[in-house]
């Protein structure tokens, strides 16, 4: 092709298909970007949760006697329907007495959950053990079980308190549960009301909730 032909080819009319496809292509790019942001945000959240869990496990001591920093206590807040959020009243570190296998089995029998006792005990550290509940007044609660070999995280829940009602919602699962608390000074008892949490490896969520949060009194340390 001569130089003259090349110059003529350079000035032929442009491809009009890009004009019509341009807006759609831009929208596709934006959608892919938003999906990428969501995926990265989720990955960061899971990584942060893993780091927190690792730190807690590394800091665990024998039978739940380890010291923990005092969490910040935010002021009470009022919801749009005028109900006062009292979550800060549970702020702190709570623990049960040492629990042996017989005590755990008796508690499950009293709750009508004795059929699941073997499965539950197999999933817990060997007794004696202690339940340690760390509640942040800002609305996050972490339950640990402490045994002779150290402590491990059993449950992480978002928590809110209105009146004497304590609502727990798993941070990384579906459902929620409602408990009614009795708080006298630093002595806490909770009674199971209801749950929409599902079954895990054959054990209903309500069985775990009744045992971990309601079966034994906590005291604040």
DRENDO-1510 file (C-alpha; in Angstrom, 1 decimal, always signed):
<recs>
REC; n; res; u; v; w
REC; 1; UNK; +0.0; +0.0; +0.0 .
REC; 2; UNK; +1.3; +3.4; -1.0 .
REC; 3; UNK; +1.8; +6.3; +1.4 .
REC; 4; UNK; -1.2; +7.9; -0.2 .
REC; 5; UNK; -3.4; +4.9; +0.4 .
REC; 6; UNK; -2.3; +4.7; +4.0 .
REC; 7; UNK; -3.2; +8.3; +4.6 .
REC; 8; UNK; -6.7; +7.7; +3.0 .
REC; 9; UNK; -7.2; +4.7; +5.2 .
REC; 10; UNK; -6.4; +6.7; +8.3 .
REC; 11; UNK; -9.4; +9.0; +7.7 .
REC; 12; UNK; -12.1; +6.4; +7.0 .
REC; 13; UNK; -15.3; +6.8; +9.1 .
REC; 14; UNK; -14.8; +5.4; +12.7 .
REC; 15; UNK; -16.5; +2.3; +13.9 .
REC; 16; UNK; -19.9; +3.4; +15.3 .
REC; 17; UNK; -20.4; +0.2; +17.3 .
REC; 18; UNK; -18.3; +1.5; +20.1 .
REC; 19; UNK; -20.6; +4.6; +20.4 .
REC; 20; UNK; -23.5; +2.3; +21.1 .
REC; 21; UNK; -21.6; -0.2; +23.3 .
REC; 22; UNK; -19.8; +2.4; +25.4 .
REC; 23; UNK; -22.4; +3.1; +28.1 .
REC; 24; UNK; -23.1; -0.6; +28.7 .
REC; 25; UNK; -19.4; -1.4; +28.8 .
REC; 26; UNK; -18.8; +1.4; +31.4 .
REC; 27; UNK; -21.7; +0.0; +33.5 .
REC; 28; UNK; -20.1; -3.5; +33.4 .
REC; 29; UNK; -16.8; -2.1; +34.6 .
REC; 30; UNK; -18.5; -0.3; +37.5 .
REC; 31; UNK; -20.4; -3.4; +38.5 .
REC; 32; UNK; -17.3; -5.5; +38.5 .
REC; 33; UNK; -15.6; -2.9; +40.6 .
REC; 34; UNK; -18.4; -2.9; +43.2 .
REC; 35; UNK; -18.3; -6.7; +43.4 .
REC; 36; UNK; -14.5; -6.5; +43.9 .
REC; 37; UNK; -14.9; -4.0; +46.7 .
REC; 38; UNK; -17.5; -6.2; +48.4 .
REC; 39; UNK; -15.3; -9.3; +48.1 .
REC; 40; UNK; -12.3; -7.5; +49.4 .
REC; 41; UNK; -14.3; -6.0; +52.3 .
REC; 42; UNK; -15.6; -9.5; +53.2 .
REC; 43; UNK; -12.1; -10.9; +53.1 .
REC; 44; UNK; -10.7; -8.2; +55.3 .
REC; 45; UNK; -13.6; -8.8; +57.8 .
REC; 46; UNK; -12.9; -12.5; +57.9 .
REC; 47; UNK; -9.2; -12.0; +58.3 .
REC; 48; UNK; -9.7; -9.5; +61.1 .
REC; 49; UNK; -12.0; -12.0; +62.9 .
REC; 50; UNK; -9.3; -14.7; +62.4 .
REC; 51; UNK; -6.7; -12.4; +63.9 .
REC; 52; UNK; -8.9; -11.6; +66.9 .
REC; 53; UNK; -9.5; -15.3; +67.5 .
REC; 54; UNK; -5.8; -16.1; +67.3 .
REC; 55; UNK; -5.0; -13.4; +69.8 .
REC; 56; UNK; -7.6; -14.6; +72.2 .
REC; 57; UNK; -6.4; -18.2; +71.9 .
REC; 58; UNK; -2.8; -17.1; +72.4 .
REC; 59; UNK; -3.7; -15.1; +75.5 .
REC; 60; UNK; -5.8; -17.9; +77.1 .
REC; 61; UNK; -4.8; -19.0; +80.6 .
REC; 62; UNK; -5.8; -21.9; +82.8 .
REC; 63; UNK; -9.4; -22.3; +83.7 .
REC; 64; UNK; -10.4; -18.7; +82.9 .
REC; 65; UNK; -8.4; -16.9; +85.6 .
REC; 66; UNK; -6.4; -14.8; +83.1 .
REC; 67; UNK; -6.8; -11.0; +83.4 .
REC; 68; UNK; -8.3; -9.0; +80.5 .
REC; 69; UNK; -8.3; -5.2; +79.8 .
REC; 70; UNK; -11.4; -3.4; +80.9 .
REC; 71; UNK; -13.5; -2.6; +77.9 .
REC; 72; UNK; -14.8; +0.9; +77.2 .
REC; 73; UNK; -18.3; +1.7; +78.5 .
REC; 74; UNK; -20.5; +3.7; +76.1 .
REC; 75; UNK; -23.5; +5.7; +77.3 .
REC; 76; UNK; -27.0; +4.3; +77.0 .
REC; 77; UNK; -28.8; +5.0; +73.7 .
REC; 78; UNK; -32.4; +5.4; +72.9 .
REC; 79; UNK; -33.9; +3.7; +69.9 .
REC; 80; UNK; -36.4; +5.3; +67.5 .
REC; 81; UNK; -39.3; +3.7; +69.4 .
REC; 82; UNK; -38.2; +5.2; +72.7 .
REC; 83; UNK; -36.7; +1.9; +74.1 .
REC; 84; UNK; -33.4; +2.5; +76.0 .
REC; 85; UNK; -30.5; +0.2; +75.0 .
REC; 86; UNK; -29.0; -1.0; +78.3 .
REC; 87; UNK; -26.3; -3.2; +76.8 .
REC; 88; UNK; -23.6; -1.4; +78.8 .
REC; 89; UNK; -25.0; -2.9; +82.1 .
REC; 90; UNK; -23.4; -6.2; +81.0 .
REC; 91; UNK; -20.1; -4.7; +80.0 .
REC; 92; UNK; -17.2; -6.6; +81.5 .
REC; 93; UNK; -15.9; -10.1; +82.1 .
REC; 94; UNK; -18.2; -12.8; +83.4 .
REC; 95; UNK; -17.5; -16.4; +84.4 .
REC; 96; UNK; -19.1; -19.4; +85.8 .
REC; 97; UNK; -17.8; -21.7; +88.6 .
REC; 98; UNK; -15.8; -24.7; +87.6 .
REC; 99; UNK; -18.1; -27.3; +85.9 .
REC; 100; UNK; -17.5; -31.0; +85.9 .
REC; 101; UNK; -19.1; -33.6; +83.6 .
REC; 102; UNK; -21.8; -34.5; +86.1 .
REC; 103; UNK; -22.9; -30.8; +86.6 .
REC; 104; UNK; -23.1; -30.3; +82.8 .
REC; 105; UNK; -25.1; -33.5; +82.3 .
REC; 106; UNK; -27.5; -32.6; +85.2 .
REC; 107; UNK; -28.0; -29.1; +83.7 .
REC; 108; UNK; -28.8; -30.6; +80.3 .
REC; 109; UNK; -31.2; -33.1; +81.8 .
REC; 110; UNK; -33.0; -30.3; +83.7 .
REC; 111; UNK; -33.5; -28.4; +80.4 .
REC; 112; UNK; -34.8; -31.5; +78.6 .
REC; 113; UNK; -31.7; -31.7; +76.4 .
REC; 114; UNK; -30.1; -34.9; +77.9 .
REC; 115; UNK; -30.3; -36.7; +74.5 .
REC; 116; UNK; -27.6; -34.4; +73.2 .
REC; 117; UNK; -25.2; -34.6; +76.2 .
REC; 118; UNK; -22.7; -37.0; +74.6 .
REC; 119; UNK; -22.4; -34.9; +71.5 .
REC; 120; UNK; -22.0; -31.6; +73.4 .
REC; 121; UNK; -19.5; -33.0; +75.9 .
REC; 122; UNK; -17.4; -34.5; +73.0 .
REC; 123; UNK; -17.2; -31.0; +71.5 .
REC; 124; UNK; -16.1; -29.3; +74.7 .
REC; 125; UNK; -12.7; -29.5; +76.4 .
REC; 126; UNK; -12.4; -32.2; +79.0 .
REC; 127; UNK; -14.0; -31.1; +82.3 .
REC; 128; UNK; -13.5; -29.4; +84.7 .
REC; 129; UNK; -14.0; -26.3; +82.7 .
REC; 130; UNK; -15.3; -22.8; +83.1 .
REC; 131; UNK; -17.3; -20.6; +80.8 .
REC; 132; UNK; -16.0; -17.0; +80.4 .
REC; 133; UNK; -18.1; -14.4; +78.8 .
REC; 134; UNK; -16.6; -11.1; +77.6 .
REC; 135; UNK; -19.2; -8.4; +76.9 .
REC; 136; UNK; -18.3; -5.1; +75.2 .
REC; 137; UNK; -20.9; -2.5; +76.0 .
REC; 138; UNK; -20.7; -1.4; +72.4 .
REC; 139; UNK; -22.6; -4.5; +71.4 .
REC; 140; UNK; -20.2; -7.5; +70.9 .
REC; 141; UNK; -20.0; -10.5; +73.2 .
REC; 142; UNK; -17.5; -13.4; +73.0 .
REC; 143; UNK; -17.9; -16.6; +74.9 .
REC; 144; UNK; -14.9; -18.8; +75.7 .
REC; 145; UNK; -14.5; -22.1; +77.4 .
REC; 146; UNK; -11.4; -22.5; +79.7 .
REC; 147; UNK; -10.0; -25.8; +80.7 .
REC; 148; UNK; -6.7; -27.2; +82.0 .
REC; 149; UNK; -5.1; -26.9; +78.5 .
REC; 150; UNK; -6.1; -23.2; +78.1 .
REC; 151; UNK; -9.1; -21.4; +76.6 .
REC; 152; UNK; -10.8; -21.3; +73.2 .
REC; 153; UNK; -13.5; -19.3; +71.6 .
REC; 154; UNK; -16.9; -21.0; +71.5 .
REC; 155; UNK; -19.2; -18.3; +70.3 .
REC; 156; UNK; -19.3; -14.6; +69.1 .
REC; 157; UNK; -22.5; -12.7; +69.2 .
REC; 158; UNK; -23.9; -9.3; +68.7 .
REC; 159; UNK; -25.7; -8.4; +71.9 .
REC; 160; UNK; -28.4; -5.8; +72.8 .
REC; 161; UNK; -30.2; -5.4; +76.1 .
REC; 162; UNK; -33.6; -3.7; +76.4 .
REC; 163; UNK; -35.2; -3.9; +79.8 .
REC; 164; UNK; -34.4; -7.3; +81.1 .
REC; 165; UNK; -34.4; -8.9; +77.6 .
REC; 166; UNK; -31.0; -9.9; +76.2 .
REC; 167; UNK; -31.0; -10.5; +72.4 .
REC; 168; UNK; -28.0; -12.4; +70.9 .
REC; 169; UNK; -27.3; -12.7; +67.2 .
REC; 170; UNK; -24.4; -14.8; +65.8 .
REC; 171; UNK; -21.8; -12.6; +64.1 .
REC; 172; UNK; -21.1; -15.2; +61.4 .
REC; 173; UNK; -24.3; -17.1; +61.1 .
REC; 174; UNK; -28.1; -16.6; +60.7 .
REC; 175; UNK; -30.7; -16.4; +63.5 .
REC; 176; UNK; -31.0; -14.9; +67.0 .
REC; 177; UNK; -32.0; -15.8; +70.5 .
REC; 178; UNK; -33.8; -14.1; +73.3 .
REC; 179; UNK; -33.0; -14.5; +77.0 .
REC; 180; UNK; -34.3; -12.9; +80.2 .
REC; 181; UNK; -31.7; -11.8; +82.6 .
REC; 182; UNK; -31.7; -11.3; +86.4 .
REC; 183; UNK; -28.9; -9.0; +87.4 .
REC; 184; UNK; -28.1; -8.3; +91.1 .
REC; 185; UNK; -24.9; -6.4; +91.5 .
REC; 186; UNK; -22.2; -8.6; +89.8 .
REC; 187; UNK; -24.3; -11.7; +89.8 .
REC; 188; UNK; -26.0; -12.6; +86.5 .
REC; 189; UNK; -28.5; -15.3; +85.7 .
REC; 190; UNK; -30.3; -15.7; +82.3 .
REC; 191; UNK; -33.4; -17.7; +81.3 .
REC; 192; UNK; -34.0; -19.0; +77.8 .
REC; 193; UNK; -37.0; -17.6; +76.0 .
REC; 194; UNK; -36.6; -18.5; +72.3 .
REC; 195; UNK; -34.2; -19.0; +69.4 .
REC; 196; UNK; -34.2; -19.1; +65.6 .
REC; 197; UNK; -30.6; -20.5; +65.4 .
REC; 198; UNK; -30.2; -23.6; +63.3 .
REC; 199; UNK; -28.8; -27.1; +64.0 .
REC; 200; UNK; -25.1; -27.7; +63.9 .
REC; 201; UNK; -23.8; -31.2; +63.4 .
REC; 202; UNK; -27.0; -32.6; +64.8 .
REC; 203; UNK; -27.3; -30.4; +67.9 .
REC; 204; UNK; -30.0; -27.7; +67.8 .
REC; 205; UNK; -28.8; -24.2; +68.4 .
REC; 206; UNK; -31.3; -23.9; +71.3 .
REC; 207; UNK; -29.5; -26.7; +73.1 .
REC; 208; UNK; -26.2; -25.0; +73.0 .
REC; 209; UNK; -27.7; -21.6; +74.0 .
REC; 210; UNK; -29.5; -23.0; +77.0 .
REC; 211; UNK; -26.3; -24.7; +78.2 .
REC; 212; UNK; -23.8; -21.9; +77.5 .
REC; 213; UNK; -25.8; -18.9; +78.6 .
REC; 214; UNK; -28.7; -20.0; +80.8 .
REC; 215; UNK; -27.7; -23.2; +82.7 .
REC; 216; UNK; -25.2; -21.6; +85.1 .
REC; 217; UNK; -25.0; -18.3; +86.9 .
REC; 218; UNK; -22.2; -15.9; +86.0 .
REC; 219; UNK; -20.4; -13.5; +88.2 .
REC; 220; UNK; -18.5; -10.4; +87.0 .
REC; 221; UNK; -14.7; -10.5; +87.7 .
</recs>
